[in-house]
Amino acid sequence: MFEHDRSASRGEMSCRGLYMFRHDNPLGNAPAHRLFERVKIKKNIPEAQPPRALGEYDVIVDREALPAGVTLEVRAA
């Protein structure tokens, strides 16, 4: 996805995980913004300290009470 997309601001980026919401209905069962709000990224180091590695973040996914007709599939890179 990012193999040929390099810039000074991004350096080399790589995908670390994929979170897919699947809908039973081709038109969708829930608004995308409501589903995206279920995936949160939080630093697990002191606020004043800048993060230097992926392990300094926690990925928190709210899998409880997904809307009817929606399933979540997670794939680690």
DSSP file (Angstrom, degrees, kcal/mol; ACC not computed):
  #  RESIDUE AA STRUCTURE BP1 BP2  ACC     N-H-->O    O-->H-N    N-H-->O    O-->H-N    TCO  KAPPA ALPHA  PHI   PSI    X-CA   Y-CA   Z-CA
    1    1 A M              0   0    0      0, 0.0     3,-0.2     0, 0.0    13,-0.1   0.000 360.0 360.0 360.0 -41.4    0.0    0.0    0.0
    2    2 A F    >   +     0   0    0     11,-0.2     3,-1.6     1,-0.1    11,-0.3   0.296 360.0 109.4-108.7   9.4    2.8    2.5    0.8
    3    3 A E  T 3  S+     0   0    0      1,-0.3    -1,-0.1     9,-0.1     3,-0.0   0.851  91.6  28.5 -57.5 -38.8    5.6    0.9   -1.2
    4    4 A H  T 3  S+     0   0    0     -3,-0.2     2,-0.5     1,-0.1    -1,-0.3   0.074 102.3  88.9-111.0  23.5    5.8    3.6   -3.8
    5    5 A D    <   +     0   0    0     -3,-1.6     2,-0.4     8,-0.1     8,-0.3  -0.739  51.6 150.3-123.4  81.3    4.5    6.5   -1.6
    6    6 A R        +     0   0    0     -2,-0.5     2,-0.3     6,-0.1     6,-0.1  -0.908   9.3 158.9-115.3 140.9    7.5    8.1    0.1
    7    7 A S  B  >  -A   11   0A   0      4,-0.6     4,-2.7    -2,-0.4     3,-0.3  -0.959  52.4-103.8-149.6 166.5    7.9   11.7    1.1
    8    8 A A  T  4 S+     0   0    0     -2,-0.3    -1,-0.1     1,-0.2    -2,-0.0   0.833 119.3  51.1 -62.6 -32.2   10.0   13.6    3.6
    9    9 A S  T  4 S+     0   0    0      1,-0.1    -1,-0.2     2,-0.1    -3,-0.0   0.809 120.6  30.5 -77.8 -28.7    7.1   13.9    6.0
   10   10 A R  T  4 S-     0   0    0     -3,-0.3    -2,-0.2     1,-0.2    -1,-0.1   0.713  79.6-172.4-103.8 -24.0    6.2   10.3    6.1
   11   11 A G  B  <  -A    7   0A   0     -4,-2.7     2,-0.6     1,-0.1    -4,-0.6  -0.454  65.8 -16.1  63.7-136.3    9.4    8.4    5.5
   12   12 A E  S    S-     0   0    0     -2,-0.1     2,-0.3    -6,-0.1    -6,-0.1  -0.910  74.5-170.8-104.8 116.9    8.7    4.7    5.1
   13   13 A M        -     0   0    0     -2,-0.6     2,-0.3    -8,-0.3   -11,-0.2  -0.750   3.6-175.1-103.8 151.6    5.3    3.8    6.3
   14   14 A S        -     0   0    0     -2,-0.3     2,-0.3   -13,-0.1    63,-0.0  -0.995  30.5-107.8-145.0 150.3    3.9    0.2    6.7
   15   15 A C        +     0   0    0     -2,-0.3     3,-0.1     1,-0.1   -13,-0.0  -0.601  29.7 179.5 -76.7 132.6    0.6   -1.3    7.6
   16   16 A R        -     0   0    0      1,-0.4    61,-1.5    -2,-0.3     2,-0.3   0.551  64.6  -3.2-110.6 -14.0    0.6   -2.9   11.1
   17   17 A G  E     -B   76   0B   0     59,-0.3     2,-0.4    60,-0.2    -1,-0.4  -0.951  56.3-140.5-172.7 156.1   -3.0   -4.1   11.2
   18   18 A L  E     -B   75   0B   0     57,-2.8    57,-2.7    -2,-0.3     2,-0.6  -0.993   9.4-168.3-131.6 126.9   -6.2   -4.2    9.3
   19   19 A Y  E     -B   74   0B   0     -2,-0.4     2,-0.5    55,-0.2    55,-0.2  -0.956  12.5-172.9-117.4 112.5   -9.7   -3.8   10.9
   20   20 A M  E     -B   73   0B   0     53,-3.1    53,-2.9    -2,-0.6     2,-0.6  -0.918  13.8-157.4-114.4 125.8  -12.5   -4.6    8.5
   21   21 A F  E     -B   72   0B   0     -2,-0.5     2,-0.4    51,-0.2    51,-0.2  -0.897  15.8-158.7 -97.8 119.7  -16.2   -4.1    9.3
   22   22 A R  E     -B   71   0B   0     49,-3.0    49,-2.2    -2,-0.6     2,-0.4  -0.840   1.9-154.7-103.1 136.3  -18.3   -6.4    7.1
   23   23 A H  E     -B   70   0B   0     -2,-0.4    47,-0.2    47,-0.2    46,-0.1  -0.863  16.7-147.2-109.7 141.6  -22.0   -5.6    6.5
   24   24 A D  S    S+     0   0    0     45,-2.0    -1,-0.1    -2,-0.4    46,-0.1   0.816  89.8  63.6 -70.8 -32.0  -24.7   -8.1    5.6
   25   25 A N  S >  S-     0   0    0     44,-0.2     3,-2.1     1,-0.1     4,-0.1  -0.808  82.0-137.5 -96.8 130.9  -26.4   -5.5    3.4
   26   26 A P  T 3  S+     0   0    0      0, 0.0    -1,-0.1     0, 0.0     3,-0.1   0.761 107.9  52.0 -58.5 -24.2  -24.5   -4.2    0.3
   27   27 A L  T 3  S-     0   0    0      1,-0.2    -3,-0.0     2,-0.0     2,-0.0   0.461 123.3-101.0 -90.3  -1.7  -25.7   -0.7    1.2
   28   28 A G    <   -     0   0    0     -3,-2.1    -1,-0.2     1,-0.1    42,-0.1   0.090  13.3-130.4  98.5 149.8  -24.4   -1.1    4.8
   29   29 A N  S    S+     0   0    0      1,-0.3    41,-0.1    40,-0.1    39,-0.1   0.494  89.4  20.5-109.6 -10.0  -26.0   -1.8    8.1
   30   30 A A  S    S-     0   0    0     39,-0.1    -1,-0.3    37,-0.1     2,-0.1  -0.987  90.3 -89.5-155.7 151.7  -24.4    1.1   10.1
   31   31 A P    >>  -     0   0    0      0, 0.0     4,-1.4     0, 0.0     3,-0.6  -0.400  34.4-128.8 -65.2 140.2  -22.8    4.5    9.3
   32   32 A A  H 3> S+     0   0    0      1,-0.2     4,-2.8     2,-0.2     3,-0.3   0.884 105.5  57.9 -57.8 -42.4  -19.0    4.3    8.7
   33   33 A H  H 3> S+     0   0    0      1,-0.2     4,-1.4     2,-0.2    -1,-0.2   0.846 104.0  52.7 -62.5 -32.4  -18.2    7.0   11.2
   34   34 A R  H <4 S+     0   0    0     -3,-0.6     4,-0.3     2,-0.2    -1,-0.2   0.868 112.6  44.8 -68.8 -35.7  -19.9    5.1   14.0
   35   35 A L  H >< S+     0   0    0     -4,-1.4     3,-1.6    -3,-0.3     4,-0.3   0.907 110.4  53.0 -74.3 -42.1  -17.8    2.0   13.3
   36   36 A F  H >< S+     0   0    0     -4,-2.8     3,-1.5     1,-0.3    -2,-0.2   0.812  99.0  65.0 -63.2 -29.9  -14.6    4.0   12.9
   37   37 A E  T 3< S+     0   0    0     -4,-1.4    -1,-0.3     1,-0.3    -2,-0.2   0.673  90.2  67.8 -65.8 -16.1  -15.2    5.5   16.4
   38   38 A R  T <  S+     0   0    0     -3,-1.6    24,-2.3    -4,-0.3     2,-0.6   0.648  88.7  72.2 -78.3 -15.8  -14.8    2.0   17.8
   39   39 A V  E <   +C   61   0C   0     -3,-1.5     2,-0.4    -4,-0.3    22,-0.2  -0.903  65.9 175.0-105.0 118.5  -11.1    1.8   16.9
   40   40 A K  E     -C   60   0C   0     20,-2.9    20,-3.1    -2,-0.6     2,-0.5  -0.952  21.0-153.3-126.7 144.2   -8.9    4.0   19.1
   41   41 A I  E     +C   59   0C   0     -2,-0.4     2,-0.4    18,-0.2    18,-0.2  -0.971  20.3 177.4-115.6 126.0   -5.1    4.5   19.3
   42   42 A K  E     -C   58   0C   0     16,-2.5    16,-3.3    -2,-0.5     2,-0.2  -0.984  29.8-119.2-131.8 141.1   -3.7    5.6   22.6
   43   43 A K  E     -C   57   0C   0     -2,-0.4    14,-0.3    14,-0.2     4,-0.1  -0.536  14.4-161.0 -71.9 141.6   -0.1    6.2   23.8
   44   44 A N        +     0   0    0     12,-2.6    13,-0.1    -2,-0.2    -1,-0.1   0.010  67.6  77.1-112.5  27.7    1.0    4.0   26.7
   45   45 A I  S    S-     0   0    0     11,-0.3    -2,-0.1     4,-0.1    11,-0.0  -0.821 100.3 -65.3-125.4 167.0    3.9    6.2   27.7
   46   46 A P    >   -     0   0    0      0, 0.0     3,-1.3     0, 0.0    -1,-0.1  -0.218  47.0-121.5 -55.2 143.2    4.0    9.5   29.6
   47   47 A E  T 3  S+     0   0    0      1,-0.3    -3,-0.0    -4,-0.1    -2,-0.0   0.831 109.6  53.8 -57.1 -37.8    2.3   12.4   27.7
   48   48 A A  T 3  S+     0   0    0      2,-0.1    -1,-0.3     0, 0.0     0, 0.0   0.700  93.6  84.9 -73.2 -18.6    5.4   14.6   27.6
   49   49 A Q  S <  S-     0   0    0     -3,-1.3    -4,-0.1     1,-0.0     0, 0.0  -0.708  80.8-127.9 -89.0 129.8    7.5   11.8   26.1
   50   50 A P        -     0   0    0      0, 0.0     2,-0.1     0, 0.0    -2,-0.1  -0.552  28.3-111.7 -75.5 139.9    7.4   11.5   22.3
   51   51 A P        +     0   0    0      0, 0.0     3,-0.1     0, 0.0    -8,-0.0  -0.429  34.8 175.7 -70.2 144.7    6.7    8.0   21.0
   52   52 A R        +     0   0    0      1,-0.2     2,-0.3    -2,-0.1     3,-0.0   0.470  60.7  32.9-125.4 -10.2    9.5    6.2   19.2
   53   53 A A  S >  S-     0   0    0      1,-0.1     3,-1.7     0, 0.0    -1,-0.2  -0.975  77.0-112.6-148.4 158.5    8.1    2.7   18.5
   54   54 A L  G >  S+     0   0    0     -2,-0.3     3,-1.7     1,-0.3    -1,-0.1   0.831 111.6  67.5 -60.4 -33.5    4.8    1.0   17.6
   55   55 A G  G 3  S+     0   0    0      1,-0.3    -1,-0.3     3,-0.0   -11,-0.0   0.593  85.4  71.4 -65.4 -10.0    4.9   -0.8   21.0
   56   56 A E  G <  S+     0   0    0     -3,-1.7   -12,-2.6   -13,-0.1   -11,-0.3   0.308  92.8  69.7 -88.9   9.2    4.4    2.6   22.7
   57   57 A Y  E <   -C   43   0C   0     -3,-1.7     2,-0.4   -14,-0.3   -14,-0.2  -0.924  68.6-148.5-122.4 150.5    0.8    2.7   21.4
   58   58 A D  E     -C   42   0C   0    -16,-3.3   -16,-2.5    -2,-0.3     2,-0.6  -0.970   8.8-147.7-114.1 134.7   -2.2    0.6   22.4
   59   59 A V  E     -C   41   0C   0     -2,-0.4     2,-0.5   -18,-0.2   -18,-0.2  -0.920  17.2-167.5-100.8 119.1   -4.9   -0.2   19.8
   60   60 A I  E     -C   40   0C   0    -20,-3.1   -20,-2.9    -2,-0.6     2,-0.5  -0.937   4.3-173.2-113.3 121.6   -8.3   -0.4   21.6
   61   61 A V  E     -C   39   0C   0     -2,-0.5     2,-1.0   -22,-0.2   -22,-0.2  -0.965  18.9-143.9-120.1 123.1  -11.2   -1.9   19.6
   62   62 A D        +     0   0    0    -24,-2.3   -24,-0.1    -2,-0.5    -2,-0.0  -0.745  28.9 165.4 -85.0 101.6  -14.7   -1.9   21.1
   63   63 A R    >   +     0   0    0     -2,-1.0     3,-0.6     3,-0.1     2,-0.2   0.468  38.3 111.5 -95.5  -4.2  -16.2   -5.2   19.8
   64   64 A E  T 3  S-     0   0    0      1,-0.2    -2,-0.0    -3,-0.1     0, 0.0  -0.480  84.6  -3.6 -76.4 139.2  -19.1   -5.1   22.2
   65   65 A A  T 3  S-     0   0    0     -2,-0.2    -1,-0.2     1,-0.1     3,-0.1   0.877  77.2-170.1  51.4  51.6  -22.7   -4.7   20.8
   66   66 A L    <   -     0   0    0     -3,-0.6    -1,-0.1     1,-0.1     3,-0.1  -0.387  37.6 -87.6 -63.2 150.5  -21.8   -4.2   17.2
   67   67 A P    >   -     0   0    0      0, 0.0     3,-1.8     0, 0.0    -1,-0.1  -0.222  57.7 -82.7 -57.8 152.2  -24.8   -3.1   15.1
   68   68 A A  T 3  S+     0   0    0      1,-0.3   -44,-0.1   -39,-0.1     3,-0.1  -0.313 117.4  21.0 -57.5 134.6  -27.0   -5.9   13.8
   69   69 A G  T 3  S+     0   0    0      1,-0.2   -45,-2.0    -3,-0.1     2,-0.4   0.506 100.7 109.0  85.0   5.2  -25.6   -7.3   10.5
   70   70 A V  E <   -B   23   0B   0     -3,-1.8     2,-0.3   -47,-0.2    -1,-0.2  -0.956  41.7-178.8-118.5 132.2  -22.1   -6.0   11.1
   71   71 A T  E     -B   22   0B   0    -49,-2.2   -49,-3.0    -2,-0.4     2,-0.5  -0.927  19.2-136.1-124.0 153.8  -19.1   -8.2   12.0
   72   72 A L  E     -B   21   0B   0     -2,-0.3     2,-0.5   -51,-0.2   -51,-0.2  -0.936  15.3-170.4-113.1 129.0  -15.5   -7.1   12.7
   73   73 A E  E     -B   20   0B   0    -53,-2.9   -53,-3.1    -2,-0.5     2,-0.5  -0.978   6.5-163.0-118.5 129.0  -12.5   -9.0   11.2
   74   74 A V  E     -B   19   0B   0     -2,-0.5     2,-0.4   -55,-0.2   -55,-0.2  -0.938   7.7-177.5-116.8 131.5   -9.0   -8.2   12.4
   75   75 A R  E     -B   18   0B   0    -57,-2.7   -57,-2.8    -2,-0.5     2,-0.3  -0.991  16.6-144.7-128.9 125.9   -5.8   -9.1   10.6
   76   76 A A  E      B   17   0B   0     -2,-0.4   -59,-0.3   -59,-0.2   -60,-0.1  -0.640 360.0 360.0 -85.2 144.2   -2.4   -8.4   12.0
   77   77 A A              0   0    0    -61,-1.5   -60,-0.2    -2,-0.3    -1,-0.1   0.459 360.0 360.0 -81.9 360.0    0.3   -7.4    9.5
